[in-house]
Amino acid sequence: MSVAALTTPPLEPFTPLRKKPLPAGLPREWYVAHNRRLKAMRLAIALLDSGVYHSAQAGDETIRTTAARIGVHPPSAVTCRMVRALIHSSR
């Protein structure tokens, strides 16, 4: 088998999904929890891309440094716990 057969074809440029408006009329807590989950997912993906594959490697400072690197406001302790839970569950 040649080396060319082992390489993957180049990926097409990433195009973000079109945002949909959030449903109206829900309690404020729902929107807060929804945005917290989105932020935790973004941070978990960024950490996995940077080589953090175990929740033990993802301390609060590591998560907050990653947030600054990708341009997200520093997460709270609750969001950091959620990020670690997402990394743990992805295994």
C-alpha positions in Angstrom: 0.0 0.0 0.0 1.5 3.4 -0.9 1.6 6.4 1.2 -0.7 8.2 -1.1 -3.4 5.6 -0.4 -3.2 6.3 3.4 -3.7 10.1 3.1 -7.1 11.5 3.4 -8.5 13.9 0.7 -8.3 17.6 1.6 -11.3 18.8 3.5 -13.5 21.6 2.1 -13.4 24.9 3.9 -15.6 25.0 7.0 -18.9 26.8 6.6 -20.8 27.5 9.8 -24.4 26.5 10.1 -27.0 29.2 9.7 -28.2 30.4 13.1 -31.8 30.0 14.0 -33.6 32.3 16.4 -34.2 30.8 19.8 -37.8 30.1 20.8 -39.5 32.9 22.5 -41.4 32.8 25.8 -39.2 30.4 27.8 -38.0 31.2 31.3 -34.7 33.1 31.5 -33.0 30.1 33.1 -33.6 28.1 30.0 -31.7 30.6 27.9 -28.9 30.8 30.4 -28.6 27.0 30.5 -28.7 26.8 26.7 -25.9 29.3 26.2 -23.9 27.6 28.9 -24.2 24.3 27.1 -23.1 25.9 23.8 -20.1 27.5 25.4 -19.1 24.3 27.1 -19.3 22.4 23.8 -17.2 25.0 22.0 -14.6 24.8 24.8 -14.6 21.0 24.9 -14.1 20.9 21.1 -11.2 23.4 21.3 -9.6 21.4 24.1 -9.9 18.1 22.2 -8.4 19.8 19.2 -5.5 21.1 21.3 -4.7 17.6 22.7 -6.5 17.5 26.0 -8.2 14.1 25.9 -8.8 13.4 29.6 -10.9 15.4 32.0 -8.1 15.3 34.5 -6.0 17.3 32.1 -8.6 20.0 31.9 -8.2 22.2 35.0 -10.1 25.5 35.3 -7.0 27.5 34.3 -6.5 25.3 31.2 -10.1 25.8 30.2 -10.0 29.6 30.8 -6.8 29.9 28.8 -8.4 28.0 26.0 -11.5 30.3 26.2 -9.2 33.3 25.8 -7.4 31.7 22.9 -10.6 31.1 21.0 -12.2 34.5 21.9 -14.8 33.4 24.4 -15.4 35.1 27.7 -13.9 33.3 30.7 -16.2 30.5 31.8 -17.5 30.1 35.3 -16.7 27.2 37.6 -20.1 25.6 36.6 -19.2 25.8 32.9 -15.7 24.4 33.6 -17.3 21.4 35.3 -19.6 21.0 32.3 -16.6 21.0 29.9 -14.9 18.3 31.9 -18.1 16.2 31.9 -18.3 16.6 28.1 -14.7 15.5 27.7 -15.2 12.6 30.0 -18.3 11.4 28.2 -16.7 11.6 24.8 -14.4 8.7 25.6 
